[in-house]
């Protein structure tokens, strides 16, 4: 029986390059300052609440001031997901 020919593999052809013009990288220099500001506002809100025995920042909110402070901190974490 005759031996079959060995097929040569085709040379590697890379896939076509993605169009870099269509990909627009956004400038996200605002993320770090906003994130840190949210953290600090939340921390300051909670500290002021405890230092003033609940009379500040908003007296009508009573113990919900803690939730507002943690809300600012959570918003800081939400903003941090945009950081690249």
C-alpha positions in Angstrom: 0.0 0.0 0.0 1.5 3.4 -0.9 2.2 5.9 1.8 -0.1 8.9 1.9 1.3 12.4 1.5 1.8 14.4 4.7 -0.4 17.5 4.6 1.3 20.7 5.5 -0.6 22.8 8.0 -1.6 26.2 6.9 0.5 29.0 8.3 -1.1 30.8 11.3 -3.1 33.8 10.3 -4.1 36.1 13.1 -7.7 37.3 13.4 -8.3 40.7 12.0 -7.4 43.5 14.4 -10.2 45.1 16.3 -11.0 48.6 15.3 -9.3 50.7 17.9 -11.1 53.8 16.7 -14.4 52.4 17.8 -13.2 51.6 21.3 -13.1 54.8 23.2 -11.3 54.8 26.5 -12.9 57.2 29.0 -10.9 59.3 31.3 -11.8 58.1 34.8 -9.7 60.5 36.8 -12.8 61.5 38.7 -13.3 58.1 40.3 -10.7 58.2 43.1 -11.5 61.7 44.4 -15.3 61.0 44.4 -14.8 57.6 46.1 -12.6 59.1 48.8 -15.0 62.0 49.3 -17.9 59.6 49.8 -15.9 57.5 52.3 -14.9 60.6 54.3 -18.4 62.2 54.2 -19.9 58.9 55.5 -17.3 58.6 58.2 -17.6 62.3 59.2 -21.5 61.9 59.3 -21.2 59.0 61.7 -18.5 60.6 63.9 -20.5 63.8 64.2 -23.6 61.9 65.1 -21.8 60.1 67.9 -19.9 63.1 69.2 -23.0 65.3 69.4 -25.0 62.6 71.1 -27.4 62.4 68.2 -28.3 66.1 67.9 -26.4 66.6 64.7 -26.2 66.2 61.6 -30.0 65.8 61.2 -31.8 65.7 64.5 -35.1 64.4 63.0 -33.4 61.3 61.6 -32.4 60.1 65.1 -30.5 56.7 64.7 -31.1 56.7 61.0 -28.2 59.0 60.8 -26.0 55.9 61.1 -27.7 54.4 58.0 -27.1 57.7 56.1 -23.4 57.6 57.0 -23.1 54.0 55.9 -25.1 54.9 52.8 -22.4 57.4 51.8 -19.7 54.7 52.5 -21.6 52.2 50.4 -21.9 54.8 47.6 -18.1 55.1 47.8 -17.8 51.4 47.2 -20.2 51.6 44.3 -18.2 54.3 42.7 -15.0 52.3 43.3 -16.2 49.7 40.8 -15.6 52.2 38.0 -11.9 52.5 38.8 -9.6 51.1 36.2 
